[in-house]
Amino acid sequence: MFDAGTATVVVVGAQWGDEGKGKLVDVLAERADLVVRYQGGANAGHTVVIGDTQFVLRQIPSGILHAGVVCLVGNGVVLDPETFFGELDQLAERGIDTAGRIFVSERAHLVLPYHKLLDAASDKSQKLGTTGRGIGPAYEDKYGRRGIRVTDLRRLDCARALLTERVERANRLLEMMGAGERASLEQHGALLERLAPRLLPLATDVGLLVHRAVREGKRVLLEGAQGSLLDVDHGTYPYVTSSNTTAGGAAVGAGIGPTLVHAVLGVVKAYTTRVGNGPLPTEAESPDEERLRQLGGEFGAVTGRPRRCGWFDATVVRYAARVNGLTGLAVTKLDVLDSFDRIPVCVGYELDGERCDQMPAEADALGRVRPVYERHEGWRAPTGAARRLADLPPAARRYLDRLEALSEVPVRYVSVGTRRDQIIEVSGG
Ligand code: IMP
């Protein structure tokens, strides 16, 4: 993806999340100087397998696994400090040195324990099937202009005053919701005091760092979390997360101008999954769904919940291509389909008896659509050892060609297994 004219690349999920962005970021980070997370929080779960070790990173950019890469947490992220430091400690235990390689935006908002209590107690969160990480309540506070930011830790007395008001407010809400638990001001105060000396040395103006890096000719990877159909504006509202997961969010959330974004890589599975509630038009029927889930290991990286599984949906990916301005596609988990005899691909929808090829704005309407399927012949052969397109069985190549034509975006990468080396680079890079 990186070349003479392409110094800044955004990697986004082009379905409902869990597309395998962690692996792509890991592969691309080898050629990057900086990796930046720009939205979401500890609701993300980026899984990277190196040798026999599996790393699940929720809050720290997956680029950290490459020595020499500097990782930044942008202003658009809601930072869960306990998860963040827990991950830093785990990386240290596994011998990964992060000193001088991780910085956090001073403008990022903090996710505090009271946000998690509110998420857990909210009927709305239950209905949406959130990850329960306090993400929605933290973004609500941000946009309600009552958030606590990293920079507030610089003046702990002011932060404590903010905290008193926020904790009282949270407790009033918890009471209204009929929840048994209450947030403790004392515990929150102690948390901020403990955090400040560890977090403040990492706090900086992330946008400025990225800006300077680009000027110096460095390569920057902007790592998205969740997927485009979970975007608060463009997703299947209200069954969405609370941030802009699409490429526009990368500029805002990293603190740079949109003209600094040179390329956008959309990551898609060769099929589709969704975790949490909301419409999923191509959800497979039994026993195919269980088969996809078992073969693909489709269980949530954060919550362990079984993911709902179905077939590739070209309407979703074409829509994601448009709202993200995708310049390339990475198709992951092709190997999961290796044993299927026939593989359906959704080429459009029927909505209330009429053909509909665009994404409806209402989740209700998307819940009513009937997918129009093409059925592709399976290749019934292992693909995990392929390192070039030419190594793939002809039926697998035809399948990829069809996904490319339907998505209207060139396929640049194909992932054929969980390991770092199980990837086909189609061209450039
Ligand atoms: P929240 O982000 O925890 O508020 O959850 C809102 C919706 O987004 C729920 O349906 C979650 O299951 C979904 N979601 C959040 N993060 C991820 C992710 O990393 N992968 C897939 N789904 C996610």
Boltz pocket constraint, residues with backbone or C-beta under 6 A from the ligand:
constraints:
  - pocket:
      binder: B
      contacts: [[A, 16], [A, 17], [A, 18], [A, 43], [A, 44], [A, 45], [A, 128], [A, 129], [A, 130], [A, 131], [A, 132], [A, 133], [A, 134], [A, 135], [A, 136], [A, 225], [A, 226], [A, 227], [A, 230], [A, 239], [A, 240], [A, 241], [A, 242], [A, 275], [A, 276], [A, 277]]
      max_distance: 6.0
